[in-house]
Amino acid sequence: MYIRWILLVSQGLGRIVIRYSRVGNKVYTKFFIYIPTSVAKDSSFPFKPGERVVIRIQDNKLIVEPAELEEKT
């Protein structure tokens, strides 16, 4: 008897947003990635609010991974 496993991946349509903030005479640009609630609340979502992440581009894809904490000696 064979059991076929199907991996269910929660997905949704997110959005990239640009916000500008002015401090004195300087204008700063901030980029935000909005993640749908259904994805962020999925039990397999790997991040917690406020967690630091490493973001890189690889093969035309955006890769987001948990940041490794540096140990203080």
VENJODA-V413403 format. One record per residue. N is the residue number from 1. RES is the residue in one letter. NEAR is the number of other ideal C-beta (glycine too) atoms within 8 Angstrom. Layout:
N&RES&NEAR / N&RES&NEAR
This chain:
1&M&2 / 2&Y&3 / 3&I&4 / 4&R&4 / 5&W&4 / 6&I&4 / 7&L&4 / 8&L&4 / 9&V&4 / 10&S&9 / 11&Q&4 / 12&G&8 / 13&L&4 / 14&G&9 / 15&R&6 / 16&I&8 / 17&V&8 / 18&I&8 / 19&R&8 / 20&Y&8 / 21&S&7 / 22&R&7 / 23&V&5 / 24&G&4 / 25&N&2 / 26&K&6 / 27&V&6 / 28&Y&8 / 29&T&7 / 30&K&8 / 31&F&8 / 32&F&8 / 33&I&9 / 34&Y&8 / 35&I&8 / 36&P&9 / 37&T&6 / 38&S&8 / 39&V&12 / 40&A&8 / 41&K&6 / 42&D&8 / 43&S&3 / 44&S&5 / 45&F&9 / 46&P&4 / 47&F&8 / 48&K&4 / 49&P&4 / 50&G&3 / 51&E&8 / 52&R&4 / 53&V&9 / 54&V&7 / 55&I&6 / 56&R&7 / 57&I&6 / 58&Q&5 / 59&D&3 / 60&N&3 / 61&K&6 / 62&L&7 / 63&I&8 / 64&V&7 / 65&E&7 / 66&P&9 / 67&A&8 / 68&E&4 / 69&L&4 / 70&E&4 / 71&E&4 / 72&K&3 / 73&T&2
